[in-house]
Structure formats: structure tokens, C-alpha cells
Amino acid sequence: MKIAVGMSGGVDSTVAAILLKEQGHDVTGISMSIWDESLKCTGEGKNSCYGPEESKDIREAEEICREIGIPFYVADCSAEYKKTVIEYFKKEYLSARTPNPCIVCNHKIKFGALLKAAESAGISFDRFATGHYARVERDNTVGRYILKKAEDKKKDQSYFLYRLSQEQLSGVMFPLGGLTKEAVRGIARAHGLAVSSREESQDFYGGDYRELLGIEESEGDIVLSDGKVVGKHKGLWNYTPGQRRGLGIAFPEPLYVLRLDAERNAVVAGTRDEIIFSSFFVNDLNWISVDSPPASFIASARLRSTHKEIEVSVEMRGNEALVTLSDKNEPVSPGQSAVFYDGDIVVGGGVIDRVES
């Protein structure tokens, strides 16, 4: 087949391209340019997906494609990225929610705008492959494409892909889904590629979010749930619900961030008992393994990419889902995604909207 591989300049996308070429496919490397050159940000964005060092990453991706003997193409997706991802991030940020730009980027840009741009440039391909650690299969019994966790559970990235549509899943390949990270690095070393030891991207942006979003943020109060002022914060962007360290407040009990009040420019803090919610609502849902879910079901769920899965019960309420936790020791952050699993299978997921009062 003709396969376009999304190239980042890192070891994962490189090995994905190598494996597909060795299988006899006609492989083309494609990268997207998303950085807005008009931004005057001082942050280097090192080891991040978005930043002023993007041109260096693209040059490295082009050099890798030359080394492994495949053509290379760059698509300018900067305008679409700014309109879709940066504006989303800014809206969520100013609403004192916790955004996840990587999920939006995958759905709208990497598996959307990038492919449309490549097709418009005359690049012909049957499938699009990336270096994500996940698996996709066709389940003919239900007539749907199924997204599954990677074999290497420590590297699994299915959480970031839950918004992909059936159409998108029908055309993607994840060659690394059955490999460990060390095995991937070993393949790169065996081909004599320096990228085998390259550090991984750690965040979507490595600089100051205020610079990126063009906003000024002032100090404000840290308050208890009853409104009592107990300290000062240095900007809401420094805090996230569930955070314990960094509040700098002397109090008889450890304090946690309960929520961020954008209207009052206040961080609301409370004790451990106050931060634990048993239920929350999820909206903007996308279902993968089912066309529509049953009225209620049990699943395991991940509420942040780095959190462990916990058992939940899900009750559908119109276009929303009321999720109840079996383990109440998990902090809930509106703006993050809740992704539901049935074993290795991604059932679907959505955006955490609010906790149940």
C-alpha cells in the first residue's frame, strides 16, 4: 500500500516508517508546520510539540527520511492549528478549566487538517500511520473499527486518541502498538540512527502560557470554600484542581486546590475531604466500540493521561453521562477527558464538565 507516515523527528515515528518500508509498503513521510512565527515568545519550547524550535524538528525529520530512503513533505497547518487548538486552549484556560490540547490536535489537526493538506498537494496514500502506542482493529461482528490499548501499557497512548471517528480509524495504522519503547529504540539503534537516544516531547508547549495566549494575569486570593482568604496566588495558570504542593499556606490540615474561580481570579482551596467528589458529568461524547451506549454500564476510566484507571458506573442522561466513581480518592478536573475502557478496548469518552453538587 501507499502509506503516509506522520514524522515528528522522534524515534517513534522514525521506527514506524522503517517497519512499514521493510514490509514492502510505498512510504512517504509527512510533517506539519504549526508554529505561528508572529508570536514573540521567549520560551524555547524545548522537548515540546509547539514552539519556536519547530524548524529544527522539521529539518531533523527531513534528514531522517533521507537516511531511511523515503520522500518527505511538509504541510503548513499553522492557521488551522491557531484557530482550532490555541483558541480552544485559551477559552478553557480563561474559564479556569484544565484543557488537553493534544487530544484536540490529534482529532482536528494531525488526523484531519494535515491529511487534507497532503491530499491537496497531490500526495496519494491508502493509509496514514503514526508512532502512537495504540492498536486499531476491525470488528466485523459489530461492523466497527475498534481502538485498543498498546501492548506496552506503560506507553499506551489510546487516551489521546479517543476522539477519532470511525472514518479516521478506518484509515490509520499504528505499527508500534505491539512493541515496547525499548524495542523501538533498539530498532533505531540497529539502523544506526542517532534519533534512537532522542528525548521525548514532554508537553505541548515549553514556555509561559501567558505569552502564548497573549494575556496578562495578576495575583489574586487563595480562599477557603467559605470565602475566607488564606493566602495569595501568582496567577491561576500555576494551579490545577487536586494540586497539593506549591500553595505555600500554613494550615492545620493539608490544603488542596478545589477549583479555580476565573470570575473572582481566586484559587479555592480545601481539605482532602472537600476535594473528593463521588460523581461528575461528562459531555461532548465520542463512542468508538459502540454506536450508542446502553442506558447504564460499568467500565474502567482514566480521568487524566497520567492517572491510573478506576472502576466507574456510567448513567446516560440525554447527551451527557453521569459518572460515579467506585474509588473516591481520585481528583476530578473539569476540562480534562474521561475515557472509558472495557479491558483493552476504548469504549469512548468525553470532556469532564462539572462535578455533581
N, C-alpha and C positions, 0 to 999 in steps of 0.2 A: 504494500500500500504506500501511498504518498502520505507522509506524516510530518506535520509541523510541530516542532518542539519549542515550548516557551523557554528561552535561555536567559538566565539571570547573571551568568558569570560564576555561579557557585558550583559546588561539586555535585549536588543532586541533579540539577538539570543537565549537567555535562554527562553524567553516567546514564541518565535516561536516554539521551541522544545516542550514546555509544551502544547501548544494549539494542536499541531499535535498528541501528545501522547494521549491527552484527547479525541481526535476524533477517537481513536482506531487504529491509524497507528503504524507500527513497525518502531520505530525511532532510528537512530544511529547518535551520534554527531561526527563530523569530524573537525579537525583544521589543519591549515597548518603552518609549521615552515619555515619562510622566512629569518630570520636574519642570516647574514654572520658573524660567530664567529671570522673570521680572521680580521675583522675591529677593529681598535683600536680607537674608537670614545669616546670622553669624555662626549658628550651629553647623558643624561639619556633617552631621547625619551619618557618622561612621557606623558601619555594620547595620544600616537601616535600609529599608526599601525605597524611601523617599528622601531625597536630599541633593545638595549641590554637587556631590561626588558621582552623580549618576553617569556622566560621560565616561568616567574611568571604568565603571562597571560594564558599560556597553562596549568599550574598547576591548576589555578582557573577554567578554562573551564572543566578540567577533574573532579574537585571536584563538580562542578555544575551538570555534567552529572551523577555522583554517587548519588547526592542528589535527582535528579528527576527520577533516575532509568532507565537510558539508557546507552548502551555501548559507548565507546569513542575510537577514533583513531586519530593519528597524522601523517600527511604526510610531508615529507621533500621536500619542494619546493624551497629551498634556491638557488640552482644553476639556476633554471629556472627564478626565480624572479630577480636575479642579471643580467642574460643575457637579460631579456626582459624589466623589469621595470627600474632598476637602469641605464642600458646603455641608454635607451630611455631618462631618466631624464637628464643624463649627456650630451647627444648630444644636447638636447633642451636648456639646461642651458648654455652650451658653445656657442650656437648660439644666445644667448641673447633673447630667446623666453621664454614664460611662460608655463611650462609643467603642466599637470594634471595627476600625476601618478596613482591616484585612478581609473580613467576611464580605463587606460591600465591594471591595476591589475585585475579589475573585469572581463574584457573580456578575458584576456590571462591566468590569474592565478587562481583566485577564482572560476570562472565558466569554467575553462579549465584544467590547469595542476593539480589542486587539485583533480578534479573528476577522471582524468585519473589515478592518483596515487592511489586513493581509490579503483578503479576498479581493478588495477593491484595487489593490496593487497588482493583481494578476497572479498571485501565488495560489496554486492549486494544491489542495490536500484533502485526503479522505478522513483523517483523524487528527486531533490535537492532543499532544502529550505534554505532561509537566513532570517535575521532580517531586510532586507531593507524595507523602507516605499515606496512601489510601488505596482502596480497591473498588472497582466497579464491575458489576456483572449483570447479565440479562436474565431475569427470572421469567421464563416463558409460562409458568403456571399462573402468574398474575398479570403477565404482559407488561412488566415494568422493568426499568433499569434500577438496580439496587446499589447504593453506596455502602461500603463496608469499611471497617477499621483496617489499618495496616497490620501485617503480621507482627511487626515490631511495635508493641503497644506503647513503649516509651517515646516513640517518634510519631505516633499516629496523628494525622492532621485532618481527619474527617470532620472534626468540629468546625473547621474553617470553610468547609465545602458544602455545608448542609443546605445552602440556599440555591444550589444548582438545580435547574429544571430538568425534566425528563429529556427535553430536546438537547440540552447541553450535555447531560450524562451519556446520551446515545453516541456522542461523537468524541468522547475523551478516552485517554489511556493513561494509566499510572504505572509505569514499568517498575517502580521501586516498591510497590505495595507488598511484595513478598520478601523484601530484603531488610537487613539491619543496616543501621548507619555505618557501622564499622565495615561491613561487607561492601558498601558503596564506596567508602574511602579506599578500600583495598583494590577495587576495580580501577579507580582513577590512578592509584599508585602503579598498578600493573601496566598501565598505558603511559607511564612516565609523565603524568600531568601534575604540575605544581599545585593546581587547584585542589588536590587531594587533602591538603592541610589548611585550606582557607577557612577562616572563622565564619560562623553562620550569622545571618541577619538576626538582630535581637529585638527590633522594634520597627514600627513603620516610619518613624521619624526620630532622629537623634538629637535635635536641637530643642529650643524653647518653644513650646506650643503657642505662646502668646505672640511671638514673632511670626510664626507660620500663619496664624489666623488673623493677624492684624488687629489685635485687641489689647486694651490696657486693663490690667487687673489690679485692684487696690487691696490693701489689707482690710480685714473685717473681723467680726467677733466669732469666737467659738462659744457656743451656748449649749446648755443642757436642754432636755426636752421640755422643761417647764419655763424656758426662756432666760434662765439665769446665765449671765455672762461669766465665763470661767477662764477666758484667755483670748488671744489674738491669732489669726491665721495670716499667712503671707500670700494668699491667693488660692481660690477654690481649686485650681488645676492641680495643686500639690496633694489633693486628698481624694480618697475613694471610699465608698461605703464598705465597712468591715475592717478598715485600717485601724491598727492599734498603735504602732510605733510612730514617732515623729510629731505627736500632738504637743509635747512639752508642757504638760499640765500636771501639777501636784494635786492628787485627789485620793481619797481613802481607798477607792477601788480603781482598777484599770479602766480607762475610758476608750471607747471605740467610736469611729465615725458612723453615725446612724444614717445620715443623709446630708445632702448639700442643698442649701436653700439659695438659689440664684437670685430670687427677688430681693432677699434681705442681705445678700452677699455674706451668708453665715454658714459655718460648719456646725451641724447639730451633732453633739456627742452624747454618749450614754454608756451604761454598764453592759456587761455581757448579756444579761437577761433581756435588755431592751433591744439588742441588735438581732436577736434570733426571731425570725418570722416563720410560721408554720406553712403559710400559703402565699402565693403570688399569682398575678395574671400575666399571661404571655399572649402577644398579638403579632400581627404581620407574619403569619404562619406559613411554612412551606413543608409539604409532605412528600416523602420520597418513596418509601416502601409500600405506601397505600395511597389510593386516590383520595380517599377521605377517611378519617379515623372513626372508630366507634365512639359512642357517646361517652364512654369512660374506659380507661385502660391503665394498666400498671406498666411502668418502664423504668429503666435507669436513665439518669440525666446528668449532663455536665453543664454547670452554670457559668463556668469560665474555662478558657482553654487549658489552664494550668491546674484546675481543681479535679479532685477525684470524682468519680461517678457515684451518685447516691440514688437509692430507690425512691420513686415518686408515684403518686397516683394522679392521673390527669382526667379532668372532667371538662368536656366541651361545653362552652356557653356561647352559642352563636359563632361569631368569627374569632372568639378568644378561647383560651384554655386556662382553667383554674388548676394550678399545680400545687399539690400538697406534699410536703417533704416527710419522709419517714424518719430522717435524722435531722433534728432541728439545730445542729451545730454548724450549718452552712450559711454564711452571709449571702444576701441577695442584693445585686447591684442593678437597678433599672438602667436600661441601655445595652447591657450585655445580652448575649443569646443563651437560651436554654435549648440544648439539643438532646433529643430523646433517642434511646438505643434499645434494641431488642437483641441482647448478646452483642455480636459484631455488626449487626445491621443498624444503619441510621434510619429510624422511623421518620424523623422530620424534626422541626424545631421552629423557634420564633424568638422575638425580642421581648425581654422582660420589661413590662410596662410599669407595674406598680405592685406593692405588697398589699395583701388583704388587711384592712384595718380591723 
